């Protein structure tokens, strides 16, 4: 019977992913995420409930709108699949608990931030600004992170990137990092604690450098303003959520050798 719970959680995650797609599309345009109900951006027809089943409807419709035949972006099932998979992995980690719900809410926010930043090179304040106190309190009272670790994570998270951006702007006379990244790292530090920042900064910087250099080689031009940093911070934070304990133990072993 346990596998039925796995299936239920994965379906729940994919259903939430469908809502995340609405947020990704509407938040940058400052539209309501509640009304109107989902509709085709091309023809304006409301999407029928049986055409709005996560993942399955995309396959049955062969990736096309039923009314006008316009291609449905592949990103829609991708986001649903990612949300479903992360919900399942978090369920395996935390079980059916309040910690699971809080952690899934956290990664859902990061999914929204990732795809909005990829499309618009912005990280919406409507997520990060309330997210900083919300996830700070959730870390302390739900995830049982020590108060000082969450507080120093919040302060150091925002401070590290702010200092980096200030130094970069002073040396290069141009902006190198947006304020959205600073608020995002403050939110990540508040939820995961100051220790997580070591992992997040290392992993996000390394992956961003690899992707940036690859794009420069493929496209033959400077890509520093095209590759947003928010997705790499989010990816590193999700990785830390699953493997952070292993990383910290490895650091301790290396330190005491």
Buried (B, 14 or more C-beta within 10 A) or exposed (E): EEEEEEEBBBBBBBBBBBBBBBBBBEBBEEEEEEEEEBEBEEEEEEBEEEBBBBBBBBEEEEBEBBBEEEEBBEBBBBBBBBBBBBBBBBBEEBEEEEBBBBBBBBBBBBBBBBBBBBEBBBBBEEBBEEBBEBBBEBBBEBBEBEEEBBBBBBBBBBBBBBEBBEEBEEEEEEEBBBBBBBBBBBBBBBBBBBBBBBBBBEBBBEBBEEBBEEBBEEEEEEBEEEBBBBBBBBBBBBBBBBEBEEBBEEEEEEEEE
